[in-house]
Amino acid sequence: MINFKSQYISPSTILKRTSDGSYQDVRASFVKIDVANNNDIEALRKVSEKWEGKKNFSKDIFMYASTGSMFPGYDKDDCYYALTEQCENFKNLDSDKVLGLTMTNCSDPQQEEICFLQTMPDTVFECSERLYKNVGKSIIENMQKLYPLKDLVLIAVKNSVNFYKKLGFEFIKNSKTRMILHHK
């Protein structure tokens, strides 16, 4: 157990595989990570180590949270969030229950830039026997609730384009990688 100073933002529902192979709804929580808190940084480090070895952005999220922004001078505009199976006691968040992470930058008043979004490697669509489903979708839905008047923008890696399209993202004009989800 790690002493985390995360701020609870909202409840979520994701799907978890049962012993018979079907999926059932389970509760999860969307939390904001406090990068000024050493325990939160330590939890990010543990998550990135646990997920290491599989191609993912957890190490990048940890690195920027612990050393500063990927946008020099804009680190005050960076925000870090986690989706966790834990539903209470966020001062003692269990890093083993973290299912997804995201880093955003809000320096633009009309857009929230999703710099990185990473789900636990065993939850990605390519896994044939995923333990969880809808983790990435839940993170995006929570971002929409958190920033209802902002468009969400991101650079999509090739294997995630269809995922983002299913959620309503579209390519920005004249771009093959930047995508946008307009606010409702």
N, CA and C atoms as an extended XYZ file, in Angstrom:
552
Properties=species:S:1:pos:R:3:atomname:S:1:resname:S:1:resid:I:1 pbc="F F F"
N         0.845       -1.172        0.000 N   MET     1
C         0.000        0.000        0.000 CA  MET     1
C         0.895        1.242        0.000 C   MET     1
N         0.557        2.192       -0.845 N   ILE     2
C         1.322        3.428       -0.948 CA  ILE     2
C         0.455        4.574       -0.469 C   ILE     2
N         1.032        5.487        0.277 N   ASN     3
C         0.303        6.657        0.730 CA  ASN     3
C         0.201        7.629       -0.427 C   ASN     3
N        -0.971        7.757       -0.970 N   PHE     4
C        -1.248        8.552       -2.153 CA  PHE     4
C        -2.054        9.755       -1.702 C   PHE     4
N        -1.878       10.893       -2.298 N   LYS     5
C        -2.680       12.057       -1.939 CA  LYS     5
C        -3.604       12.411       -3.099 C   LYS     5
N        -4.071       11.411       -3.775 N   SER     6
C        -4.929       11.642       -4.931 CA  SER     6
C        -6.245       12.281       -4.527 C   SER     6
N        -6.779       13.030       -5.466 N   GLN     7
C        -8.070       13.680       -5.265 CA  GLN     7
C        -9.117       12.925       -6.068 C   GLN     7
N       -10.122       12.426       -5.386 N   TYR     8
C       -11.207       11.722       -6.051 CA  TYR     8
C       -11.977       12.705       -6.928 C   TYR     8
N       -12.248       12.297       -8.173 N   ILE     9
C       -12.999       13.164       -9.077 CA  ILE     9
C       -14.375       12.599       -9.355 C   ILE     9
N       -14.443       11.342       -9.816 N   SER    10
C       -15.765       10.792      -10.130 CA  SER    10
C       -15.734        9.269      -10.186 C   SER    10
N       -16.917        8.664      -10.002 N   PRO    11
C       -17.018        7.205      -10.123 CA  PRO    11
C       -17.073        6.814      -11.599 C   PRO    11
N       -16.707        5.591      -11.875 N   SER    12
C       -16.763        5.045      -13.228 CA  SER    12
C       -17.245        3.606      -13.145 C   SER    12
N       -17.667        3.092      -14.277 N   THR    13
C       -18.011        1.685      -14.381 CA  THR    13
C       -17.224        1.108      -15.541 C   THR    13
N       -16.543        0.014      -15.272 N   ILE    14
C       -15.802       -0.702      -16.305 CA  ILE    14
C       -16.274       -2.151      -16.275 C   ILE    14
N       -15.759       -2.968      -17.160 N   LEU    15
C       -16.108       -4.382      -17.193 CA  LEU    15
C       -14.918       -5.213      -16.746 C   LEU    15
N       -15.190       -6.239      -15.938 N   LYS    16
C       -14.147       -7.149      -15.468 CA  LYS    16
C       -14.561       -8.571      -15.816 C   LYS    16
N       -13.611       -9.334      -16.329 N   ARG    17
C       -13.889      -10.718      -16.711 CA  ARG    17
C       -14.094      -11.574      -15.472 C   ARG    17
N       -15.108      -12.405      -15.531 N   THR    18
C       -15.404      -13.326      -14.438 CA  THR    18
C       -14.741      -14.671      -14.723 C   THR    18
N       -14.833      -15.574      -13.771 N   SER    19
C       -14.196      -16.892      -13.929 CA  SER    19
C       -14.784      -17.697      -15.084 C   SER    19
N       -16.035      -17.405      -15.472 N   ASP    20
C       -16.636      -18.148      -16.602 CA  ASP    20
C       -16.360      -17.482      -17.951 C   ASP    20
N       -15.567      -16.403      -17.949 N   GLY    21
C       -15.186      -15.745      -19.193 CA  GLY    21
C       -16.103      -14.621      -19.631 C   GLY    21
N       -17.211      -14.444      -18.937 N   SER    22
C       -18.103      -13.322      -19.263 CA  SER    22
C       -17.592      -12.070      -18.533 C   SER    22
N       -18.213      -10.935      -18.817 N   TYR    23
C       -17.806       -9.689      -18.179 CA  TYR    23
C       -18.957       -9.123      -17.365 C   TYR    23
N       -18.599       -8.528      -16.224 N   GLN    24
C       -19.618       -7.873      -15.400 CA  GLN    24
C       -19.151       -6.477      -15.034 C   GLN    24
N       -20.125       -5.604      -14.770 N   ASP    25
C       -19.812       -4.237      -14.371 CA  ASP    25
C       -19.125       -4.234      -13.008 C   ASP    25
N       -18.085       -3.412      -12.893 N   VAL    26
C       -17.441       -3.159      -11.602 CA  VAL    26
C       -17.193       -1.667      -11.480 C   VAL    26
N       -17.181       -1.212      -10.245 N   ARG    27
C       -16.931        0.201       -9.980 CA  ARG    27
C       -15.445        0.511      -10.056 C   ARG    27
N       -15.154        1.695      -10.509 N   ALA    28
C       -13.789        2.219      -10.523 CA  ALA    28
C       -13.868        3.697      -10.156 C   ALA    28
N       -12.721        4.298       -9.936 N   SER    29
C       -12.668        5.706       -9.559 CA  SER    29
C       -11.664        6.439      -10.430 C   SER    29
N       -12.048        7.645      -10.819 N   PHE    30
C       -11.166        8.533      -11.567 CA  PHE    30
C       -10.604        9.530      -10.566 C   PHE    30
N        -9.264        9.597      -10.458 N   VAL    31
C        -8.621       10.445       -9.459 CA  VAL    31
C        -7.564       11.328      -10.103 C   VAL    31
N        -7.332       12.467       -9.497 N   LYS    32
C        -6.263       13.374       -9.933 CA  LYS    32
C        -5.045       13.127       -9.051 C   LYS    32
N        -3.900       12.990       -9.675 N   ILE    33
C        -2.658       12.713       -8.967 CA  ILE    33
C        -1.977       14.026       -8.609 C   ILE    33
N        -1.469       14.113       -7.385 N   ASP    34
C        -0.763       15.299       -6.900 CA  ASP    34
C         0.740       15.094       -7.103 C   ASP    34
N         1.304       15.723       -8.143 N   VAL    35
C         2.724       15.515       -8.445 CA  VAL    35
C         3.647       16.223       -7.454 C   VAL    35
N         3.098       17.074       -6.587 N   ALA    36
C         3.908       17.702       -5.546 CA  ALA    36
C         4.069       16.766       -4.348 C   ALA    36
N         3.347       15.669       -4.374 N   ASN    37
C         3.385       14.708       -3.272 CA  ASN    37
C         4.321       13.552       -3.643 C   ASN    37
N         5.374       13.365       -2.854 N   ASN    38
C         6.353       12.311       -3.149 CA  ASN    38
C         5.737       10.922       -3.191 C   ASN    38
N         4.718       10.684       -2.386 N   ASN    39
C         4.083        9.371       -2.389 CA  ASN    39
C         3.336        9.116       -3.698 C   ASN    39
N         2.758       10.153       -4.270 N   ASP    40
C         2.087        9.995       -5.564 CA  ASP    40
C         3.107        9.674       -6.656 C   ASP    40
N         4.243       10.363       -6.612 N   ILE    41
C         5.305       10.098       -7.588 CA  ILE    41
C         5.819        8.670       -7.425 C   ILE    41
N         5.969        8.229       -6.197 N   GLU    42
C         6.413        6.852       -5.946 CA  GLU    42
C         5.400        5.848       -6.495 C   GLU    42
N         4.120        6.143       -6.353 N   ALA    43
C         3.100        5.241       -6.898 CA  ALA    43
C         3.191        5.183       -8.422 C   ALA    43
N         3.407        6.319       -9.069 N   LEU    44
C         3.576        6.335      -10.524 CA  LEU    44
C         4.805        5.520      -10.930 C   LEU    44
N         5.869        5.636      -10.153 N   ARG    45
C         7.077        4.857      -10.434 CA  ARG    45
C         6.769        3.360      -10.362 C   ARG    45
N         6.057        2.952       -9.333 N   LYS    46
C         5.725        1.530       -9.175 CA  LYS    46
C         4.838        1.035      -10.319 C   LYS    46
N         3.885        1.851      -10.728 N   VAL    47
C         3.035        1.467      -11.855 CA  VAL    47
C         3.873        1.324      -13.121 C   VAL    47
N         4.766        2.291      -13.365 N   SER    48
C         5.570        2.226      -14.588 CA  SER    48
C         6.497        1.007      -14.566 C   SER    48
N         7.021        0.647      -13.417 N   GLU    49
C         7.855       -0.556      -13.323 CA  GLU    49
C         7.028       -1.826      -13.553 C   GLU    49
N         5.847       -1.853      -12.981 N   LYS    50
C         4.972       -3.023      -13.127 CA  LYS    50
C         4.576       -3.220      -14.594 C   LYS    50
N         4.333       -2.130      -15.304 N   TRP    51
C         3.897       -2.207      -16.698 CA  TRP    51
C         5.061       -2.225      -17.684 C   TRP    51
N         6.287       -2.089      -17.175 N   GLU    52
C         7.465       -2.031      -18.041 CA  GLU    52
C         7.633       -3.325      -18.826 C   GLU    52
N         8.305       -3.211      -19.965 N   GLY    53
C         8.550       -4.376      -20.799 CA  GLY    53
C         7.500       -4.533      -21.876 C   GLY    53
N         6.382       -3.866      -21.703 N   LYS    54
C         5.337       -3.859      -22.718 CA  LYS    54
C         5.294       -2.438      -23.253 C   LYS    54
N         5.132       -2.302      -24.544 N   LYS    55
C         5.160       -0.967      -25.156 CA  LYS    55
C         4.021       -0.128      -24.576 C   LYS    55
N         4.387        0.906      -23.826 N   ASN    56
C         3.368        1.772      -23.247 CA  ASN    56
C         3.984        3.092      -22.808 C   ASN    56
N         3.112        4.014      -22.390 N   PHE    57
C         3.524        5.363      -22.022 CA  PHE    57
C         3.625        5.589      -20.518 C   PHE    57
N         3.497        4.560      -19.705 N   SER    58
C         3.514        4.766      -18.257 CA  SER    58
C         4.841        5.350      -17.781 C   SER    58
N         5.929        4.937      -18.395 N   LYS    59
C         7.242        5.466      -18.008 CA  LYS    59
C         7.345        6.955      -18.357 C   LYS    59
N         6.796        7.351      -19.509 N   ASP    60
C         6.796        8.766      -19.891 CA  ASP    60
C         5.975        9.586      -18.901 C   ASP    60
N         4.814        9.075      -18.517 N   ILE    61
C         3.955        9.780      -17.566 CA  ILE    61
C         4.699        9.964      -16.248 C   ILE    61
N         5.326        8.896      -15.763 N   PHE    62
C         6.111        8.992      -14.527 CA  PHE    62
C         7.242       10.009      -14.671 C   PHE    62
N         7.981        9.939      -15.780 N   MET    63
C         9.122       10.826      -15.989 CA  MET    63
C         8.700       12.299      -15.954 C   MET    63
N         7.652       12.653      -16.703 N   TYR    64
C         7.227       14.055      -16.722 CA  TYR    64
C         6.630       14.487      -15.386 C   TYR    64
N         5.938       13.596      -14.715 N   ALA    65
C         5.375       13.940      -13.406 CA  ALA    65
C         6.487       14.186      -12.385 C   ALA    65
N         7.573       13.445      -12.497 N   SER    66
C         8.639       13.555      -11.500 CA  SER    66
C         9.704       14.590      -11.846 C   SER    66
N         9.838       14.951      -13.128 N   THR    67
C        10.909       15.877      -13.504 CA  THR    67
C        10.438       17.195      -14.090 C   THR    67
N         9.190       17.280      -14.470 N   GLY    68
C         8.687       18.518      -15.047 CA  GLY    68
C         7.999       18.271      -16.368 C   GLY    68
N         7.417       19.287      -16.893 N   SER    69
C         6.573       19.198      -18.075 CA  SER    69
C         7.326       18.840      -19.345 C   SER    69
N         6.601       18.230      -20.281 N   MET    70
C         7.149       18.045      -21.619 CA  MET    70
C         7.071       19.356      -22.396 C   MET    70
N         6.345       20.334      -21.838 N   PHE    71
C         6.233       21.666      -22.420 CA  PHE    71
C         6.918       22.642      -21.469 C   PHE    71
N         8.226       22.897      -21.638 N   PRO    72
C         8.944       23.773      -20.698 CA  PRO    72
C         8.203       25.084      -20.469 C   PRO    72
N         8.085       25.420      -19.197 N   GLY    73
C         7.386       26.639      -18.819 CA  GLY    73
C         5.892       26.435      -18.613 C   GLY    73
N         5.381       25.271      -18.994 N   TYR    74
C         3.950       25.016      -18.883 CA  TYR    74
C         3.625       23.923      -17.866 C   TYR    74
N         4.589       23.529      -17.035 N   ASP    75
C         4.337       22.423      -16.130 CA  ASP    75
C         3.181       22.693      -15.169 C   ASP    75
N         2.919       23.960      -14.889 N   LYS    76
C         1.766       24.278      -14.032 CA  LYS    76
C         0.450       23.924      -14.724 C   LYS    76
N         0.486       23.759      -16.045 N   ASP    77
C        -0.710       23.415      -16.811 CA  ASP    77
C        -0.874       21.919      -17.026 C   ASP    77
N         0.100       21.122      -16.585 N   ASP    78
C         0.005       19.670      -16.737 CA  ASP    78
C        -0.825       19.080      -15.608 C   ASP    78
N        -1.638       18.092      -15.955 N   CYS    79
C        -2.435       17.377      -14.965 CA  CYS    79
C        -2.271       15.881      -15.205 C   CYS    79
N        -2.304       15.132      -14.131 N   TYR    80
C        -2.117       13.680      -14.182 CA  TYR    80
C        -3.305       13.023      -13.494 C   TYR    80
N        -3.841       11.996      -14.137 N   TYR    81
C        -5.030       11.320      -13.627 CA  TYR    81
C        -4.828        9.811      -13.684 C   TYR    81
N        -5.567        9.109      -12.845 N   ALA    82
C        -5.544        7.646      -12.848 CA  ALA    82
C        -6.971        7.122      -12.752 C   ALA    82
N        -7.181        5.967      -13.362 N   LEU    83
C        -8.410        5.213      -13.163 CA  LEU    83
C        -8.003        4.011      -12.325 C   LEU    83
N        -8.688        3.804      -11.223 N   THR    84
C        -8.323        2.745      -10.288 CA  THR    84
C        -9.538        1.928       -9.881 C   THR    84
N        -9.293        0.675       -9.564 N   GLU    85
C       -10.360       -0.178       -9.024 CA  GLU    85
C       -10.728        0.231       -7.610 C   GLU    85
N        -9.862        0.949       -6.959 N   GLN    86
C       -10.107        1.360       -5.587 CA  GLN    86
C       -11.235        2.381       -5.555 C   GLN    86
N       -12.126        2.239       -4.601 N   CYS    87
C       -13.298        3.128       -4.538 CA  CYS    87
C       -13.374        3.933       -3.245 C   CYS    87
N       -12.361        3.832       -2.406 N   GLU    88
C       -12.340        4.606       -1.158 CA  GLU    88
C       -10.908        4.684       -0.629 C   GLU    88
N       -10.714        5.485        0.423 N   ASN    89
C        -9.428        5.611        1.094 CA  ASN    89
C        -8.314        6.023        0.124 C   ASN    89
N        -8.486        7.137       -0.553 N   PHE    90
C        -7.521        7.569       -1.560 CA  PHE    90
C        -6.224        8.105       -0.981 C   PHE    90
N        -6.171        8.296        0.318 N   LYS    91
C        -4.891        8.659        0.933 CA  LYS    91
C        -3.967        7.449        0.976 C   LYS    91
N        -4.521        6.280        0.762 N   ASN    92
C        -3.740        5.041        0.722 CA  ASN    92
C        -4.089        4.262       -0.531 C   ASN    92
N        -3.929        4.905       -1.681 N   LEU    93
C        -4.257        4.258       -2.944 CA  LEU    93
C        -3.293        3.117       -3.230 C   LEU    93
N        -3.831        2.009       -3.633 N   ASP    94
C        -3.044        0.819       -3.935 CA  ASP    94
C        -2.602        0.882       -5.403 C   ASP    94
N        -1.298        1.016       -5.642 N   SER    95
C        -0.805        1.139       -7.014 CA  SER    95
C        -1.103       -0.111       -7.837 C   SER    95
N        -1.315       -1.242       -7.192 N   ASP    96
C        -1.674       -2.472       -7.916 CA  ASP    96
C        -3.080       -2.418       -8.499 C   ASP    96
N        -3.875       -1.461       -8.060 N   LYS    97
C        -5.245       -1.346       -8.563 CA  LYS    97
C        -5.400       -0.283       -9.644 C   LYS    97
N        -4.294        0.391       -9.989 N   VAL    98
C        -4.338        1.398      -11.052 CA  VAL    98
C        -4.511        0.684      -12.387 C   VAL    98
N        -5.542        1.077      -13.131 N   LEU    99
C        -5.880        0.442      -14.407 CA  LEU    99
C        -5.509        1.305      -15.605 C   LEU    99
N        -5.354        2.599      -15.387 N   GLY   100
C        -5.032        3.502      -16.485 CA  GLY   100
C        -4.507        4.817      -15.967 C   GLY   100
N        -3.709        5.479      -16.808 N   LEU   101
C        -3.111        6.776      -16.484 CA  LEU   101
C        -3.262        7.702      -17.676 C   LEU   101
N        -3.337        8.991      -17.402 N   THR   102
C        -3.285        9.975      -18.471 CA  THR   102
C        -2.601       11.237      -17.967 C   THR   102
N        -1.932       11.899      -18.896 N   MET   103
C        -1.310       13.199      -18.636 CA  MET   103
C        -1.922       14.171      -19.632 C   MET   103
N        -2.354       15.322      -19.138 N   THR   104
C        -2.942       16.331      -20.016 CA  THR   104
C        -2.241       17.664      -19.810 C   THR   104
N        -2.450       18.563      -20.770 N   ASN   105
C        -1.938       19.923      -20.666 CA  ASN   105
C        -3.080       20.867      -21.020 C   ASN   105
N        -3.308       21.828      -20.135 N   CYS   106
C        -4.454       22.731      -20.324 CA  CYS   106
C        -4.011       24.163      -20.603 C   CYS   106
N        -2.884       24.347      -21.287 N   SER   107
C        -2.411       25.709      -21.558 CA  SER   107
C        -3.300       26.440      -22.561 C   SER   107
N        -4.073       25.704      -23.353 N   ASP   108
C        -5.002       26.303      -24.317 CA  ASP   108
C        -6.388       26.366      -23.667 C   ASP   108
N        -7.002       27.542      -23.570 N   PRO   109
C        -8.303       27.651      -22.890 CA  PRO   109
C        -9.453       26.935      -23.606 C   PRO   109
N        -9.271       26.576      -24.880 N   GLN   110
C       -10.357       25.935      -25.618 CA  GLN   110
C       -10.134       24.451      -25.859 C   GLN   110
N        -8.925       23.977      -25.564 N   GLN   111
C        -8.608       22.571      -25.807 CA  GLN   111
C        -7.837       21.987      -24.631 C   GLN   111
N        -8.121       20.747      -24.339 N   GLU   112
C        -7.349       19.984      -23.366 CA  GLU   112
C        -6.529       18.976      -24.165 C   GLU   112
N        -5.227       19.109      -24.104 N   GLU   113
C        -4.319       18.232      -24.851 CA  GLU   113
C        -4.067       16.967      -24.034 C   GLU   113
N        -4.427       15.825      -24.576 N   ILE   114
C        -4.102       14.555      -23.941 CA  ILE   114
C        -2.718       14.172      -24.452 C   ILE   114
N        -1.715       14.353      -23.604 N   CYS   115
C        -0.330       14.086      -23.998 CA  CYS   115
C        -0.066       12.591      -24.050 C   CYS   115
N        -0.567       11.872      -23.054 N   PHE   116
C        -0.418       10.421      -22.986 CA  PHE   116
C        -1.684        9.832      -22.372 C   PHE   116
N        -2.095        8.698      -22.872 N   LEU   117
C        -3.160        7.916      -22.247 CA  LEU   117
C        -2.691        6.472      -22.318 C   LEU   117
N        -2.606        5.833      -21.164 N   GLN   118
C        -2.128        4.459      -21.123 CA  GLN   118
C        -2.995        3.636      -20.188 C   GLN   118
N        -3.473        2.530      -20.691 N   THR   119
C        -4.167        1.593      -19.821 CA  THR   119
C        -3.203        0.478      -19.457 C   THR   119
N        -3.539       -0.235      -18.402 N   MET   120
C        -2.739       -1.380      -17.999 CA  MET   120
C        -2.551       -2.264      -19.234 C   MET   120
N        -1.329       -2.657      -19.556 N   PRO   121
C        -1.089       -3.389      -20.807 CA  PRO   121
C        -2.000       -4.596      -21.027 C   PRO   121
N        -2.427       -5.248      -19.983 N   ASP   122
C        -3.297       -6.419      -20.137 CA  ASP   122
C        -4.749       -6.058      -20.446 C   ASP   122
N        -5.048       -4.761      -20.557 N   THR   123
C        -6.421       -4.347      -20.856 CA  THR   123
C        -6.584       -3.829      -22.273 C   THR   123
N        -5.496       -3.704      -23.025 N   VAL   124
C        -5.601       -3.137      -24.361 CA  VAL   124
C        -6.346       -4.079      -25.298 C   VAL   124
N        -6.930       -3.511      -26.324 N   PHE   125
C        -7.814       -4.230      -27.232 CA  PHE   125
C        -7.161       -5.454      -27.871 C   PHE   125
N        -5.850       -5.373      -28.135 N   GLU   126
C        -5.172       -6.470      -28.816 CA  GLU   126
C        -5.074       -7.739      -27.967 C   GLU   126
N        -5.247       -7.627      -26.649 N   CYS   127
C        -5.155       -8.803      -25.773 CA  CYS   127
C        -6.400       -9.662      -25.941 C   CYS   127
N        -6.206      -10.933      -26.226 N   SER   128
C        -7.349      -11.818      -26.472 CA  SER   128
C        -8.117      -12.142      -25.192 C   SER   128
N        -7.443      -12.185      -24.070 N   GLU   129
C        -8.121      -12.509      -22.815 CA  GLU   129
C        -7.960      -11.368      -21.820 C   GLU   129
N        -8.520      -10.248      -22.176 N   ARG   130
C        -8.416       -9.070      -21.314 CA  ARG   130
C        -9.165       -9.292      -20.009 C   ARG   130
N        -8.548       -8.872      -18.910 N   LEU   131
C        -9.211       -8.948      -17.616 CA  LEU   131
C       -10.231       -7.816      -17.476 C   LEU   131
N        -9.922       -6.656      -18.063 N   TYR   132
C       -10.813       -5.492      -17.970 CA  TYR   132
C       -11.136       -4.984      -19.368 C   TYR   132
N       -12.300       -4.367      -19.477 N   LYS   133
C       -12.687       -3.672      -20.707 CA  LYS   133
C       -13.185       -2.281      -20.334 C   LYS   133
N       -13.094       -1.372      -21.284 N   ASN   134
C       -13.617       -0.005      -21.171 CA  ASN   134
C       -12.797        0.902      -20.257 C   ASN   134
N       -11.556        0.557      -19.996 N   VAL   135
C       -10.706        1.396      -19.152 CA  VAL   135
C       -10.366        2.704      -19.885 C   VAL   135
N        -9.861        2.607      -21.113 N   GLY   136
C        -9.538        3.811      -21.883 CA  GLY   136
C       -10.771        4.654      -22.157 C   GLY   136
N       -11.862        3.982      -22.494 N   LYS   137
C       -13.130        4.679      -22.749 CA  LYS   137
C       -13.561        5.447      -21.503 C   LYS   137
N       -13.431        4.833      -20.343 N   SER   138
C       -13.809        5.495      -19.097 CA  SER   138
C       -12.942        6.726      -18.828 C   SER   138
N       -11.653        6.631      -19.127 N   ILE   139
C       -10.771        7.786      -18.933 CA  ILE   139
C       -11.221        8.940      -19.830 C   ILE   139
N       -11.498        8.654      -21.098 N   ILE   140
C       -11.956        9.705      -22.024 CA  ILE   140
C       -13.285       10.285      -21.558 C   ILE   140
N       -14.226        9.444      -21.150 N   GLU   141
C       -15.525        9.942      -20.667 CA  GLU   141
C       -15.350       10.843      -19.452 C   GLU   141
N       -14.441       10.471      -18.558 N   ASN   142
C       -14.185       11.313      -17.390 CA  ASN   142
C       -13.530       12.628      -17.782 C   ASN   142
N       -12.666       12.604      -18.787 N   MET   143
C       -12.057       13.845      -19.265 CA  MET   143
C       -13.134       14.765      -19.854 C   MET   143
N       -14.090       14.191      -20.564 N   GLN   144
C       -15.186       14.999      -21.123 CA  GLN   144
C       -16.015       15.641      -20.016 C   GLN   144
N       -16.261       14.904      -18.942 N   LYS   145
C       -17.016       15.462      -17.804 CA  LYS   145
C       -16.211       16.543      -17.096 C   LYS   145
N       -14.915       16.312      -16.976 N   LEU   146
C       -14.048       17.243      -16.260 CA  LEU   146
C       -13.852       18.547      -17.032 C   LEU   146
N       -13.825       18.451      -18.355 N   TYR   147
C       -13.607       19.611      -19.222 CA  TYR   147
C       -14.753       19.731      -20.222 C   TYR   147
N       -15.972       20.006      -19.755 N   PRO   148
C       -17.140       19.970      -20.644 CA  PRO   148
C       -17.153       21.052      -21.721 C   PRO   148
N       -16.421       22.114      -21.534 N   LEU   149
C       -16.421       23.208      -22.511 CA  LEU   149
C       -15.168       23.216      -23.388 C   LEU   149
N       -14.369       22.182      -23.277 N   LYS   150
C       -13.137       22.106      -24.055 CA  LYS   150
C       -13.174       20.927      -25.016 C   LYS   150
N       -12.532       21.115      -26.160 N   ASP   151
C       -12.297       19.996      -27.067 CA  ASP   151
C       -11.122       19.197      -26.520 C   ASP   151
N       -11.157       17.889      -26.692 N   LEU   152
C       -10.027       17.038      -26.333 CA  LEU   152
C        -9.215       16.794      -27.605 C   LEU   152
N        -7.914       17.012      -27.536 N   VAL   153
C        -7.047       16.785      -28.694 CA  VAL   153
C        -5.914       15.855      -28.285 C   VAL   153
N        -5.398       15.113      -29.261 N   LEU   154
C        -4.315       14.177      -28.990 CA  LEU   154
C        -3.618       13.795      -30.277 C   LEU   154
N        -2.480       13.183      -30.136 N   ILE   155
C        -1.791       12.559      -31.262 CA  ILE   155
C        -1.987       11.069      -31.082 C   ILE   155
N        -2.639       10.448      -32.055 N   ALA   156
C        -2.960        9.024      -31.950 CA  ALA   156
C        -1.859        8.187      -32.590 C   ALA   156
N        -1.364        7.210      -31.839 N   VAL   157
C        -0.440        6.250      -32.437 CA  VAL   157
C        -1.269        5.315      -33.314 C   VAL   157
N        -0.622        4.737      -34.311 N   LYS   158
C        -1.309        3.972      -35.360 CA  LYS   158
C        -2.290        2.922      -34.814 C   LYS   158
N        -1.872        2.158      -33.807 N   ASN   159
C        -2.746        1.082      -33.326 CA  ASN   159
C        -3.894        1.566      -32.439 C   ASN   159
N        -3.976        2.873      -32.173 N   SER   160
C        -5.075        3.376      -31.342 CA  SER   160
C        -6.100        4.202      -32.124 C   SER   160
N        -5.870        4.431      -33.409 N   VAL   161
C        -6.749        5.290      -34.209 CA  VAL   161
C        -8.192        4.791      -34.187 C   VAL   161
N        -8.421        3.504      -34.410 N   ASN   162
C        -9.800        2.984      -34.424 CA  ASN   162
C       -10.484        3.141      -33.072 C   ASN   162
N        -9.735        2.953      -31.989 N   PHE   163
C       -10.278        3.159      -30.645 CA  PHE   163
C       -10.791        4.591      -30.505 C   PHE   163
N        -9.975        5.559      -30.867 N   TYR   164
C       -10.379        6.963      -30.736 CA  TYR   164
C       -11.536        7.300      -31.677 C   TYR   164
N       -11.542        6.744      -32.874 N   LYS   165
C       -12.658        6.986      -33.798 CA  LYS   165
C       -13.964        6.477      -33.208 C   LYS   165
N       -13.938        5.310      -32.557 N   LYS   166
C       -15.157        4.761      -31.926 CA  LYS   166
C       -15.710        5.695      -30.858 C   LYS   166
N       -14.822        6.461      -30.234 N   LEU   167
C       -15.241        7.391      -29.178 CA  LEU   167
C       -15.666        8.748      -29.721 C   LEU   167
N       -15.547        8.932      -31.045 N   GLY   168
C       -15.996       10.177      -31.652 CA  GLY   168
C       -14.891       11.122      -32.082 C   GLY   168
N       -13.644       10.756      -31.862 N   PHE   169
C       -12.539       11.594      -32.320 CA  PHE   169
C       -12.485       11.560      -33.842 C   PHE   169
N       -12.021       12.643      -34.413 N   GLU   170
C       -11.805       12.702      -35.859 CA  GLU   170
C       -10.468       13.388      -36.108 C   GLU   170
N        -9.910       13.118      -37.265 N   PHE   171
C        -8.636       13.740      -37.597 CA  PHE   171
C        -8.820       15.234      -37.802 C   PHE   171
N        -7.871       16.001      -37.302 N   ILE   172
C        -7.834       17.437      -37.544 CA  ILE   172
C        -7.426       17.639      -38.998 C   ILE   172
N        -8.037       18.605      -39.641 N   LYS   173
C        -7.768       18.868      -41.051 CA  LYS   173
C        -6.265       18.925      -41.336 C   LYS   173
N        -5.857       18.260      -42.406 N   ASN   174
C        -4.468       18.214      -42.871 CA  ASN   174
C        -3.518       17.500      -41.906 C   ASN   174
N        -4.054       16.628      -41.061 N   SER   175
C        -3.198       15.875      -40.146 CA  SER   175
C        -3.499       14.384      -40.266 C   SER   175
N        -2.470       13.580      -40.132 N   LYS   176
C        -2.651       12.129      -40.171 CA  LYS   176
C        -2.528       11.516      -38.786 C   LYS   176
N        -2.204       12.332      -37.785 N   THR   177
C        -2.047       11.798      -36.430 CA  THR   177
C        -2.814       12.589      -35.373 C   THR   177
N        -2.992       13.897      -35.552 N   ARG   178
C        -3.713       14.689      -34.538 CA  ARG   178
C        -5.207       14.502      -34.691 C   ARG   178
N        -5.835       14.194      -33.567 N   MET   179
C        -7.279       13.957      -33.564 CA  MET   179
C        -7.929       14.886      -32.546 C   MET   179
N        -9.230       15.121      -32.753 N   ILE   180
C        -9.982       16.012      -31.868 CA  ILE   180
C       -11.344       15.394      -31.568 C   ILE   180
N       -11.782       15.590      -30.346 N   LEU   181
C       -13.128       15.232      -29.925 CA  LEU   181
C       -13.762       16.533      -29.457 C   LEU   181
N       -14.722       17.028      -30.240 N   HIS   182
C       -15.344       18.325      -29.918 CA  HIS   182
C       -16.225       18.185      -28.684 C   HIS   182
N       -16.207       19.236      -27.861 N   HIS   183
C       -17.057       19.200      -26.660 CA  HIS   183
C       -18.523       19.220      -27.084 C   HIS   183
N       -19.346       18.711      -26.216 N   LYS   184
C       -20.785       18.586      -26.521 CA  LYS   184
C       -21.524       19.858      -26.210 C   LYS   184
